[in-house]
């Protein structure tokens, strides 16, 4: 029986006919003209989405347990978390999953944040729960308590650990004053939720449980400074301390942007709690943190959990008020210009909680489909005269697997491995889709039908 080999071009899968449960209430020309990326959290599992400037869903696909923190990373590729395998996946603009990243040394990656750097390295963190005799620390402490630790790992492009940091050497459970008198059985006192690289190459980590941003030396692991919380080293100028913050980002030159959830803001403002985006300049000589900008929504929105902020290339700021269930709402994504005027706003229905929503000038690339001629049992590109692959019925019918494999050799590329749809390496199977990975970075999806 003749073997047929199909080369499938992966095109964006757009779900038509589904009514989105969100409304765009503001969309002006002053908004940054780029695409919005997000995935709504909570059950049932929902699609990842990309919405363009015309509020058209140019991409919507349900990836099952994959998709958390769906964003374009520093390597200019998509990254997202898989809650099933507890790892991070990398996807290129052709929708090829080109890498998967997991914590090493026995740790399990956490889903709150992940960096895919331009040099090919990866940064991720994990929790490390350990038994701790808290009766030796505080009166009435549980002798069999479980205490949370934080692990930060940086991996090279080959997934070797090049840096590992452990909170056990730097944080103490009593740093979290909210847990006083620290007599509980489970003391998850850190809750890291964001990580970034500062202007000088060192790490910035946001620990919500500690109300703290920590700067960590990227080589020695020493703590450079602690900002916020009970171990705060800075004086706040023109502001009050942030509480239970998210989304720390370095803007360069000791300028920092974060999302202040404000879970304890009422202690400082005398009003009900509210959330805000806020920018600071840090003076690391005088140890002062000066507020230079903030945005509080006109409706004084308060999100006790999740949320984020992103400074856009045109100077605008995108703020994700990610959990508004206390107000019987879902999430509100607001973009403001440098004068704090709202230029874009998306409002999700109740239950639509967005962990992160961000804008990127990035889209999936659909390569043009060539017209192939079948000559002597081989598929030839008439434009170049070179061999190639296509799902053209004529070539599929007349070109054998051997001929097609020889054509790949003509393009001087080498097959590295074949994997199935679950990412498992295989020697080749019939009648099921397989992915052929070559040394030039290309990936082909084939089905051999016999």
Backbone torsions as a table, in degrees:
resi	resn	phi	psi	omega
1	UNK	NA	138.4	-178.2
2	UNK	-70.9	138.0	176.9
3	UNK	-88.2	136.3	177.0
4	UNK	-114.7	130.5	-178.8
5	UNK	-116.1	121.4	-180.0
6	UNK	-105.5	128.5	172.5
7	UNK	-101.8	115.5	-173.8
8	UNK	-98.5	128.6	174.4
9	UNK	-90.0	120.2	-178.7
10	UNK	-78.0	116.0	178.8
11	UNK	-108.3	155.0	178.1
12	UNK	-55.9	133.4	177.8
13	UNK	-96.3	102.5	-178.9
14	UNK	-98.8	126.8	-178.5
15	UNK	-89.0	110.0	-179.9
16	UNK	-94.9	156.7	174.3
17	UNK	87.7	-10.6	178.1
18	UNK	-90.0	130.3	179.3
19	UNK	-84.5	121.6	179.1
20	UNK	-67.8	144.9	178.8
21	UNK	-97.3	43.1	174.9
22	UNK	-140.3	162.0	179.4
23	UNK	-134.2	132.9	172.8
24	UNK	-92.0	112.4	-175.2
25	UNK	-95.7	-19.3	177.6
26	UNK	-139.9	133.5	175.6
27	UNK	-157.4	94.9	-175.7
28	UNK	-107.1	163.9	177.4
29	UNK	-63.6	-16.5	179.6
30	UNK	-79.4	-10.3	174.2
31	UNK	-68.5	148.3	178.1
32	UNK	-64.3	128.0	-174.1
33	UNK	-83.2	81.4	179.4
34	UNK	-148.9	177.7	-175.0
35	UNK	-93.4	146.5	179.7
36	UNK	-98.7	129.7	-177.0
37	UNK	-115.6	134.2	176.3
38	UNK	-169.5	165.9	166.9
39	UNK	-137.9	131.0	177.3
40	UNK	-75.5	136.6	-178.6
41	UNK	-88.5	177.5	176.1
42	UNK	83.9	158.9	178.7
43	UNK	-75.3	152.1	-9.2
44	UNK	-72.3	164.1	-179.5
45	UNK	-60.9	135.8	-172.7
46	UNK	-118.8	163.4	-177.1
47	UNK	-70.0	156.5	162.7
48	UNK	-79.8	148.3	-174.4
49	UNK	-137.2	146.5	168.6
50	UNK	-127.1	124.5	-178.7
51	UNK	-116.9	131.2	-178.3
52	UNK	-88.6	-175.8	-174.1
53	UNK	-68.9	-17.5	177.1
54	UNK	-92.7	9.2	-179.7
55	UNK	63.0	37.7	173.6
56	UNK	-104.4	132.9	176.5
57	UNK	-76.4	100.9	-179.3
58	UNK	-83.9	-11.5	175.2
59	UNK	-154.1	131.3	175.4
60	UNK	-153.2	117.8	-176.1
61	UNK	-150.7	138.1	178.7
62	UNK	-92.9	114.5	-178.1
63	UNK	-102.0	20.4	-179.8
64	UNK	67.2	-126.6	-177.6
65	UNK	-76.3	-7.3	177.9
66	UNK	-89.7	153.0	172.0
67	UNK	127.3	-12.6	-179.4
68	UNK	-61.7	138.1	-177.9
69	UNK	56.9	48.4	-179.3
70	UNK	-69.6	113.4	-174.5
71	UNK	-160.0	166.5	170.7
72	UNK	-90.7	123.8	-175.1
73	UNK	-94.2	-176.5	-175.2
74	UNK	-66.5	-16.1	177.2
75	UNK	-89.5	9.8	179.0
76	UNK	63.9	28.9	173.0
77	UNK	-127.4	159.8	176.7
78	UNK	-71.9	146.0	170.5
79	UNK	-135.5	151.5	179.7
80	UNK	-164.7	157.9	-174.7
81	UNK	-97.8	143.7	175.4
82	UNK	-108.1	110.4	-177.2
83	UNK	-72.3	-13.7	178.6
84	UNK	-79.6	-53.8	-178.0
85	UNK	-89.8	-8.0	-179.0
86	UNK	60.2	47.3	178.4
87	UNK	-140.3	168.7	179.8
88	UNK	-104.4	138.8	-178.8
89	UNK	-114.5	147.8	178.5
90	UNK	-116.2	130.6	180.0
91	UNK	-126.5	135.7	178.6
92	UNK	-89.4	-177.9	-174.1
93	UNK	-74.5	-5.6	174.9
94	UNK	-98.9	9.6	-179.3
95	UNK	68.3	26.7	172.7
96	UNK	-91.6	128.6	171.4
97	UNK	-78.1	107.2	-170.9
98	UNK	-97.4	-10.4	178.4
99	UNK	-163.8	156.4	171.0
100	UNK	-135.4	139.6	-168.8
101	UNK	-128.8	131.4	-178.6
102	UNK	-132.0	153.1	172.8
103	UNK	-65.9	150.6	179.2
104	UNK	-112.7	-177.1	178.1
105	UNK	61.3	30.1	174.5
106	UNK	87.5	4.5	-179.1
107	UNK	-97.1	158.2	-179.9
108	UNK	-114.3	128.1	-175.9
109	UNK	-62.5	143.8	174.8
110	UNK	-95.5	155.8	-171.9
111	UNK	-95.5	6.1	-172.5
112	UNK	-77.4	-35.1	179.7
113	UNK	-162.5	160.4	-174.1
114	UNK	-164.0	137.3	178.2
115	UNK	-116.5	127.9	169.4
116	UNK	-110.9	105.5	-168.8
117	UNK	-85.0	161.3	-176.8
118	UNK	-67.4	-21.3	178.5
119	UNK	-86.7	4.2	179.0
120	UNK	95.7	-8.5	178.7
121	UNK	-77.5	162.5	178.2
122	UNK	-128.2	145.2	177.4
123	UNK	-127.5	127.4	-179.7
124	UNK	-148.8	163.9	178.7
125	UNK	-133.8	165.6	-176.0
126	UNK	-144.7	163.3	173.7
127	UNK	-102.0	149.1	-176.7
128	UNK	-133.4	91.3	-179.2
129	UNK	-84.1	131.1	-176.7
130	UNK	-133.3	146.3	173.4
131	UNK	-65.1	141.0	-174.6
132	UNK	-145.2	127.1	179.6
133	UNK	-80.1	84.5	-176.1
134	UNK	-69.2	-14.3	175.7
135	UNK	-68.4	-16.0	175.7
136	UNK	-88.5	-3.6	-177.8
137	UNK	-108.0	-47.1	-177.9
138	UNK	-134.7	153.6	175.7
139	UNK	-64.6	127.7	-178.8
140	UNK	83.9	5.4	179.2
141	UNK	-66.5	151.0	-179.1
142	UNK	-76.7	121.3	-179.9
143	UNK	-67.6	-16.4	-179.7
144	UNK	-117.0	32.0	-177.6
145	UNK	-68.6	157.0	171.7
146	UNK	-111.5	124.8	-176.0
147	UNK	-116.6	139.3	-177.5
148	UNK	-82.3	136.0	170.1
149	UNK	-118.9	161.3	179.9
150	UNK	-119.8	134.3	177.8
151	UNK	-118.8	130.8	173.6
152	UNK	-115.6	131.0	178.0
153	UNK	-126.7	139.7	167.8
154	UNK	-115.3	128.5	-179.6
155	UNK	-112.0	147.1	174.9
156	UNK	-81.8	176.9	-177.2
157	UNK	-59.0	-21.8	178.1
158	UNK	-94.3	11.3	176.6
159	UNK	68.2	32.7	170.8
160	UNK	-94.0	139.7	178.5
161	UNK	-72.5	120.8	177.9
162	UNK	-109.4	-10.9	177.5
163	UNK	-157.0	136.3	174.8
164	UNK	-142.0	130.8	-177.9
165	UNK	-123.1	137.9	-179.5
166	UNK	-122.9	128.4	-179.1
167	UNK	-65.2	-21.9	-178.7
168	UNK	-57.2	-26.7	-178.0
169	UNK	-86.4	-6.0	-170.5
170	UNK	-137.4	-32.3	-179.6
171	UNK	-104.7	155.4	174.5
172	UNK	-130.2	145.6	-175.5
173	UNK	-56.5	-30.6	179.7
174	UNK	-76.4	-2.8	173.0
175	UNK	-65.1	-23.3	177.5
176	UNK	-92.0	98.3	-176.5
177	UNK	-69.4	-21.9	-179.2
178	UNK	-65.0	-23.9	-176.2
179	UNK	-90.2	1.1	178.3
180	UNK	-55.7	134.6	12.2
181	UNK	-93.6	20.7	173.3
182	UNK	62.4	39.2	-178.7
183	UNK	-103.0	4.4	-179.0
184	UNK	-71.3	163.4	180.0
185	UNK	-79.3	-30.7	179.6
186	UNK	-125.5	118.0	-174.9
187	UNK	-116.6	84.3	177.8
188	UNK	-89.6	81.2	-164.6
189	UNK	-94.9	-3.7	-172.4
190	UNK	-102.6	-63.5	-177.5
191	UNK	52.1	70.7	174.2
192	UNK	-70.6	139.8	-177.6
193	UNK	-136.8	-1.6	178.8
194	UNK	-159.9	149.2	177.0
195	UNK	-144.5	145.9	179.4
196	UNK	-150.8	168.4	175.2
197	UNK	-103.1	126.5	-180.0
198	UNK	-76.8	174.2	-176.0
199	UNK	-61.6	-25.4	-179.5
200	UNK	-99.5	10.7	174.1
201	UNK	93.3	-3.6	-179.1
202	UNK	-91.3	166.7	-174.2
203	UNK	-85.2	144.1	167.8
204	UNK	-116.1	130.0	-179.5
205	UNK	-128.4	132.3	174.9
206	UNK	-99.3	123.2	176.5
207	UNK	-116.3	102.7	-175.4
208	UNK	-59.5	-43.5	-178.0
209	UNK	-61.9	-28.2	-178.5
210	UNK	-96.0	-4.3	-171.7
211	UNK	54.7	38.5	-168.3
212	UNK	-132.7	140.0	164.7
213	UNK	-105.4	126.7	-177.4
214	UNK	-117.8	133.6	174.3
215	UNK	-103.3	126.9	-172.1
216	UNK	-121.7	130.8	178.1
217	UNK	-64.0	129.1	-171.0
218	UNK	-76.8	-12.5	178.9
219	UNK	-106.8	-50.7	-175.4
220	UNK	-87.5	-22.3	-176.8
221	UNK	81.7	0.0	179.6
222	UNK	-69.6	147.8	176.3
223	UNK	-77.1	123.7	-179.2
224	UNK	-84.0	-45.1	171.7
225	UNK	-157.5	160.2	175.8
226	UNK	-124.1	126.9	-172.4
227	UNK	-126.3	116.0	-178.7
228	UNK	96.0	162.5	177.2
229	UNK	76.8	-167.6	-174.4
230	UNK	-70.9	-19.8	-179.6
231	UNK	-107.2	23.3	-178.0
232	UNK	-57.7	134.0	179.2
233	UNK	-107.1	0.4	-174.8
234	UNK	-115.4	149.3	170.4
235	UNK	-91.8	127.7	177.3
236	UNK	-79.5	126.5	-179.6
237	UNK	-110.8	128.3	178.5
238	UNK	64.4	28.5	-175.9
239	UNK	-167.3	172.0	174.3
240	UNK	-115.4	163.8	-176.9
241	UNK	-66.3	140.3	172.7
242	UNK	-72.2	154.3	179.7
243	UNK	-137.6	133.4	177.4
244	UNK	55.5	42.4	-173.1
245	UNK	-70.6	164.1	174.4
246	UNK	-132.4	166.5	157.6
247	UNK	64.3	45.5	175.8
248	UNK	-66.1	133.1	176.1
249	UNK	-140.1	135.6	176.2
250	UNK	-81.9	131.4	175.8
251	UNK	-101.9	0.6	-178.8
252	UNK	91.1	151.5	176.2
253	UNK	62.1	38.0	-179.9
254	UNK	63.4	28.1	174.2
255	UNK	-108.6	135.9	-173.3
256	UNK	-136.7	141.8	-179.6
257	UNK	-120.0	134.4	177.7
258	UNK	-147.1	164.7	175.2
259	UNK	-104.1	114.0	-179.2
260	UNK	-92.8	103.9	177.9
261	UNK	-60.3	-31.1	174.8
262	UNK	71.3	33.9	-178.8
263	UNK	-60.4	-22.6	178.3
264	UNK	-125.6	24.7	-179.0
265	UNK	-64.4	-27.7	-178.9
266	UNK	-62.0	-25.9	178.1
267	UNK	-65.3	-23.7	-176.0
268	UNK	-106.9	-27.8	-173.8
269	UNK	-99.7	-20.6	-176.4
270	UNK	75.5	8.8	177.9
271	UNK	-117.1	-179.0	172.2
272	UNK	-63.6	154.9	177.3
273	UNK	-58.3	143.4	172.1
274	UNK	-147.4	158.1	-179.7
275	UNK	-103.4	161.4	-177.4
276	UNK	-159.2	159.1	164.6
277	UNK	-97.5	138.9	-174.7
278	UNK	-145.5	140.9	180.0
279	UNK	-119.5	137.7	-178.9
280	UNK	-126.3	155.2	164.4
281	UNK	-113.4	128.5	-179.9
282	UNK	-102.6	130.1	170.7
283	UNK	-100.5	105.3	-174.7
284	UNK	-85.4	1.6	171.5
285	UNK	-92.6	-51.9	178.5
286	UNK	-85.3	-7.0	179.6
287	UNK	55.7	57.9	177.2
288	UNK	-123.3	140.8	175.7
289	UNK	-115.9	107.3	-174.4
290	UNK	-104.0	124.2	175.8
291	UNK	-72.7	127.1	179.4
292	UNK	-115.6	-10.6	178.9
293	UNK	-165.9	147.4	170.9
294	UNK	-154.8	159.0	173.2
295	UNK	-134.4	121.0	172.0
296	UNK	-111.5	127.8	-177.4
297	UNK	-60.8	142.8	178.9
298	UNK	-54.2	-25.1	178.5
299	UNK	-92.5	11.6	178.9
300	UNK	50.6	48.4	-176.9
301	UNK	-62.7	142.1	179.3
302	UNK	-130.8	121.7	178.2
303	UNK	-117.5	105.0	-177.1
304	UNK	-66.3	-18.2	177.6
305	UNK	-144.7	167.8	-177.0
306	UNK	47.4	-169.7	-175.7
307	UNK	110.3	164.6	-179.4
308	UNK	-171.9	174.6	-178.9
309	UNK	-146.8	146.3	-178.5
310	UNK	-142.1	126.7	173.1
311	UNK	-84.3	125.7	-175.4
312	UNK	-92.9	158.3	-175.8
313	UNK	-59.5	-26.3	-179.7
314	UNK	-88.6	7.5	179.6
315	UNK	94.9	-13.6	175.7
316	UNK	-68.2	167.4	178.6
317	UNK	-131.1	130.8	177.8
318	UNK	-102.1	123.6	-178.5
319	UNK	-118.4	129.0	179.4
320	UNK	-106.5	102.7	172.7
321	UNK	-83.2	90.7	-159.3
322	UNK	-85.3	-11.8	-176.9
323	UNK	-147.3	99.4	-176.3
324	UNK	-117.7	31.1	-176.3
325	UNK	-64.5	-27.6	177.0
326	UNK	-64.2	-21.4	177.3
327	UNK	-102.0	14.2	-178.0
328	UNK	58.7	37.8	178.0
329	UNK	-129.9	170.7	177.9
330	UNK	-94.7	-85.7	178.9
331	UNK	-144.3	154.7	173.8
332	UNK	-128.8	124.5	176.5
333	UNK	-105.4	119.0	-173.5
334	UNK	-122.9	130.0	172.9
335	UNK	-110.1	131.1	179.7
336	UNK	-122.7	150.8	176.3
337	UNK	-85.4	-173.0	-176.0
338	UNK	-68.9	-13.2	175.8
339	UNK	-99.8	12.8	179.9
340	UNK	64.0	25.3	174.0
341	UNK	-87.8	132.5	-179.6
342	UNK	-72.4	121.1	-178.5
343	UNK	-113.4	-9.8	176.8
344	UNK	-156.2	140.3	174.9
345	UNK	-153.4	128.5	175.8
346	UNK	-116.6	132.2	-177.8
347	UNK	-121.4	121.9	179.0
348	UNK	-94.3	148.1	178.3
349	UNK	-66.7	166.5	178.7
350	UNK	-55.4	134.2	-178.2
351	UNK	94.8	-13.3	178.7
352	UNK	-90.7	84.3	-176.1
353	UNK	-94.9	125.4	-179.1
354	UNK	-103.9	114.4	175.6
355	UNK	-63.7	-49.5	173.6
356	UNK	-141.6	145.9	170.3
357	UNK	-138.3	126.7	-175.2
358	UNK	-140.5	156.2	177.6
359	UNK	-105.9	140.8	177.2
360	UNK	-144.5	143.2	173.0
361	UNK	-85.7	73.8	-170.0
362	UNK	-152.0	144.6	179.8
363	UNK	-155.6	160.4	175.3
364	UNK	-71.1	141.0	-179.6
365	UNK	-99.5	129.4	175.4
366	UNK	-108.4	107.9	-178.3
367	UNK	-65.5	147.5	178.0
368	UNK	-64.5	144.4	-179.7
369	UNK	-88.8	115.2	-178.8
370	UNK	-77.8	163.7	172.3
371	UNK	-98.3	123.6	-174.7
372	UNK	-108.5	145.2	172.8
373	UNK	-105.7	140.9	177.6
374	UNK	-99.6	110.1	-175.5
375	UNK	-122.9	116.8	178.3
376	UNK	60.0	34.7	178.5
377	UNK	80.9	8.7	179.6
378	UNK	-122.9	148.2	179.3
379	UNK	-89.9	120.1	-175.7
380	UNK	-120.5	133.2	175.1
381	UNK	-77.3	114.7	-176.6
382	UNK	-66.7	-20.0	-179.3
383	UNK	-74.9	-33.2	-176.1
384	UNK	-117.2	-19.2	-176.3
385	UNK	80.3	0.8	-178.5
386	UNK	-94.1	165.1	180.0
387	UNK	-77.2	159.2	178.5
388	UNK	-168.4	-175.3	-177.3
389	UNK	-124.1	153.4	178.4
390	UNK	-161.7	161.2	173.0
391	UNK	-97.7	19.5	175.8
392	UNK	-55.9	130.8	-177.0
393	UNK	-59.9	-37.8	-178.3
394	UNK	-60.5	-47.1	-176.9
395	UNK	-74.6	-36.4	178.2
396	UNK	-61.2	-37.5	-177.1
397	UNK	-71.6	-35.8	-170.8
398	UNK	-104.7	-15.0	-178.2
399	UNK	-101.4	127.1	179.9
400	UNK	-82.5	167.5	178.5
401	UNK	-59.9	-39.8	-179.3
402	UNK	-62.2	-45.9	-179.8
403	UNK	-60.7	-43.3	-178.3
404	UNK	-65.7	-38.2	178.4
405	UNK	-65.0	-39.4	178.0
406	UNK	-63.5	-37.0	178.6
407	UNK	-62.2	-34.8	178.4
408	UNK	-64.3	-36.1	176.8
409	UNK	-63.7	-34.0	179.2
410	UNK	-62.3	-26.9	179.6
411	UNK	-87.9	9.5	175.0
412	UNK	52.0	45.9	171.7
413	UNK	-121.9	156.3	-175.5
414	UNK	-119.3	134.4	175.5
415	UNK	-71.1	124.1	179.3
416	UNK	-87.0	-50.7	-179.8
417	UNK	-164.2	165.8	175.6
418	UNK	-119.2	132.9	178.7
419	UNK	-128.4	156.5	176.5
420	UNK	-91.1	-175.5	-174.4
421	UNK	-67.7	-15.9	177.3
422	UNK	-94.6	4.4	178.2
423	UNK	84.6	9.8	-179.1
424	UNK	-89.3	134.9	-178.6
425	UNK	-70.9	140.6	-177.9
426	UNK	-144.0	163.0	177.9
427	UNK	-91.8	-2.5	179.9
428	UNK	120.4	133.9	178.9
429	UNK	-135.4	158.3	179.4
430	UNK	-98.0	148.5	171.3
431	UNK	65.2	26.3	171.7
432	UNK	-148.6	148.7	-176.9
433	UNK	-67.7	135.9	177.2
434	UNK	-131.7	155.9	-179.8
435	UNK	-112.5	123.0	179.9
436	UNK	-100.8	118.8	-174.5
437	UNK	-108.1	125.1	-175.4
438	UNK	-110.8	162.8	-174.7
439	UNK	-73.9	-6.9	176.1
440	UNK	-92.9	8.2	177.7
441	UNK	91.7	-4.5	-179.2
442	UNK	-83.6	151.7	177.4
443	UNK	-131.1	131.0	178.8
444	UNK	-119.7	138.2	176.2
445	UNK	-100.5	121.8	-175.6
446	UNK	-126.0	147.8	168.5
447	UNK	-127.4	118.5	176.7
448	UNK	-97.3	114.0	-178.1
449	UNK	-104.5	128.1	-180.0
450	UNK	-133.9	NA	NA
